[in-house]
């Protein structure tokens, strides 16, 4: 008998998740029209392998955001150029997505992001 494993809500078990807004610039239109609130995003540091594969293009201003597909919507795809906005700190940061992939049996978007400079 095949084993079925549903990891679509595994984010509910993670510690230290953060609420973010994902601005899907790739869809065109206004930011307000294309912003999706995600309550359980997970921020992580880049792995050594990711740092090496990027050839030093990114630095300490880069992180990985993991975004649950279940909270984003099954038909929504995060793409390069989209933006992830932190919601909790006093000075929210804007992160530009530079690379994406579906991870963990296609239940999470793994987004390598670079912090935007605030002018």
N, C-alpha and C positions, 0 to 999 in steps of 0.2 A: 504494500500500500504506500503510495507516495506521501511524503511529508509536506504539508503546506505550512509555510512560514510567512506570517504577515507582520512586516516591520513598519508599516505605514504610520503608526503612531508611537514609534519607539522614542521620539523626541520628548514624550511626556515623562520619561524616566531620567532625562539628562539634568544635571545640576548646572547652574550658572547660565541658563539661557537668557536671552535679552529680546525685548520687543524692537522691531525695526520696521521701517517702511521700505518696500522695494519699488523703485521707480523704473518702470519698463520703458525706457527711452526708445528701445528698438521698435515699439509699436507705433510711434509717431503720436500726434495729438498732444494735449497738454499733460503736464506732470500730474495734475489732480485727477485726470481721467484714467491715468495709467499707473496709479499708486496702489499697492496692495499691502495691507498691514499684516505682519507676521509676528505672532506673540512669542514664539519659541525658537529664535535663531540662535545658533551656537557659533561663537567666535573662537578660532584656534590660530596658533602660530603656523607658519609654513613649515613643512617638513624639510629636512636637509636635502632630500631628493628633489623636492619642488624648487628649492632655492637654486640647486645646481642646474636643473633642467631649464630654468629661466635665465641662466647665464649671467646672473648678477644684475639683471635689468631692474629688479625690484630690491628694496632694502627694508630697513626696520619700519618703514611706513606701509608695509604690506601685511595682510592677514588672510586667513581663510574664513569665510562665512559659510555655514551649513544651514540651508533653508529647507524646511520640510515641504515636500510636494503637497502633502495633504492640506497644509495651511495656505499655500500659494494658489493651488488649483491645478488639477490634472492637465488642463490644456495650456497652461502658461509655461513658457520657456524663458529662463533667464539667459541673456546673451551678453557678449562683450559690449561695453559701453553703458549698460544699465547701471543704476546707482542704488546703493544700500545706505539708508539713513538711520543712524542711531537715534533712539528716542529718549533714553533715560538720563544721560549726563546733562549737566548745566550747559555745556557747550557741545551740542551734538556734532558728530563727525559725519562727513560724506565720504563714501567709499565707492570708487569706480571699479566695476567688474572688468578684469582683464582676461579671465579664463574661466570656463565653466565645464562641469561634467556631472552627469547623474551618477550618484553613488548609492551604496547599500541597497542593492536590488531595486534601483530606481525610486527610492523613497525620499532622497534628499538631493538638492542641488549643492554641489561643492564648488564654491566660487572663490577664486583667488582675486583679491581686491587690493587696490592701492589707494591710500588716503589722499584726498584732494587737498590742495593748499587753499586756505581761506584768504581771500584778497582783502 
